[in-house]
Amino acid sequence: MKLTTITDIQSLGTFESSFGTMYKFQYCLDDGTIGEANHKSNASPFKVGASVAYDITGTSPKGMSKLKIGKPESANFSPSQTTGATQTHSTASNAPKSQGNDRADGARNGLCLKLAVDILIASDTSINPTTIAQYAKMVKAGMDEFEGHNENPY
């Protein structure tokens, strides 16, 4: 499993399964990964800034990575050995304390990834990690360039 930090979480709605009502969430991770995970709770068991371990277990019909997420100390478990009901979860209280602007940079990177995915969805472009990363870099470059200007362009 890979270790990373959550930079953004979005609720994507619900669906019925053999386990009952499931709640779908999109996670943006600071290593550039964006993916979906399902939970039995209507609130994500994780918070932005939480350290997590994850595996990519497949791809959704829309091309989004399917994620299996857990606590960093559970990085040695195999996705086939753990069910969502027995999996333990991280909270913001055990997330690493950030230094300087790390948290702000992580939030900004998460925003760039989210905007990149939104642009790709709106333009009906194929979504894959490479394309998301390219668009996120373009968004970030645009934000960096805009920061240098003090006047309102509108």
N, C-alpha and C positions, 0 to 999 in steps of 0.2 A: 504494500500500500504506500501511496505517496503522502507526505506530510505537507500541509499548507495552512493558510488562514482564509476565512470567509470574508469577502469584501462587499458582497451584496446578496440579498435574499428577496425573491419575489414570489408571491403566491400565484399559482397558475390554475386554481380551481380544484374541483373534485371529480371523482368517478367512482362507480360502484364496482366492487370486485368480490371474489369469493371470501375475502377477509372483511367485507363490509365497506363502508365509505372510506375512501382513501383521499388524501389531500396531496396535491402535486406542488412542488416548489422548485424554482430555478435558483441555483447557487452559482455565484461568480466567485472564483477563487483567485488569490493573489499570484498564482503561478500561470494565470491566463486561461485556465480551464473554466468552461461554462457548461453546466449540465443540470439535469433534473433528478430529483429524488422524491419518493413517495413516503408519506407518513400517515399513521392512524389518527394523529392529532391535527386540529385545524390551525394550530400555531406551530411554526418550525421549532424543533427541539434545539436548534442552534441559534446563535446570535452573531451579528456582524462583528468581526474581530476575533472570533473563536478559532483556536487551533484545532484542526481536524485531520484525520487520515482518510483517504478515499481511494477507491478503485473505479475505473470506468468499466461497466459491465455490459455495455451494448450501446445501441443507438435508437432513439425514438423515431417514429414515422416522419417527423419533421426534420430529422437529421441532428437533433440535439443529443449530446452524450447522456447516457443513463449512469447515475452515480450511486455507489454504495458508500455512505459516509459514517464515520464513527470517531470515537475519542482517539487522540494520538497514541495512547498506550495500548490501544487495540489494533495497532498497525500490523501485528502478526497474524490476525485472523483472516480466514479465507471467506469471501463473500458467500460461498455455498454452505459454510458452517454456521452462519449467523442469520437470524430472521429479524425483521424490524421490531417484533414484539420483545425480543430479549436483548436487543442492542442497547448499550448505554450511550449517553450523549454528553457532549461538552456544553459548558455554559460560559457566558462572558466572564464570570468571576475567575475561571482558570485559564483565560486567554493570556498570552504573554503581554507584559507591560511594554508599551511602545516607547521608543526614544525619539525625541525631536518631532519631526513631521512624518514619521513612518505611518501613523494611522491616517493622516490626511492624504498622504501619497497613495495608500492602499484604497481609500475611499475614491480618490480621483481615478485610479486605475480601474476600479470596479465600475465607475460611471462610464469611462471610456469603453469598457467591454459591453456594458448594457446598451449604450448608444450604438455601438457597432452591430450588435445583434438586431436591435430595432431597425436600423437602416437596411440590413440584409433581408429581414422579414418583409419590410415595406417594399423593397425593390424586387421581391420574389427571386432573390439570388440564392443559390445553393449555400447552405450553412455547413461549414466544416471548421475545425480549429485553425487552420492556416488562414482562411479567408477572414475569420473573426479577428485574428491577431493583426492582420494587415489593416483592416478597417479601424481597429482600436488604435493602432499607431498613428493613422491619419487623423483620427479624432483628437488624440492627445497632442499631435503637432499643431493642429488648428487651435486648440485651447491654449497651448503654450504661446503661440503667436499672438492670440487675442489678449493675453495677460499683459503684454508689453504696451498695450494701448490704453490710455486713461479715459479717452472720450467715448461716449455712447454712440455706437454706429447707427442707431435707429433714430 
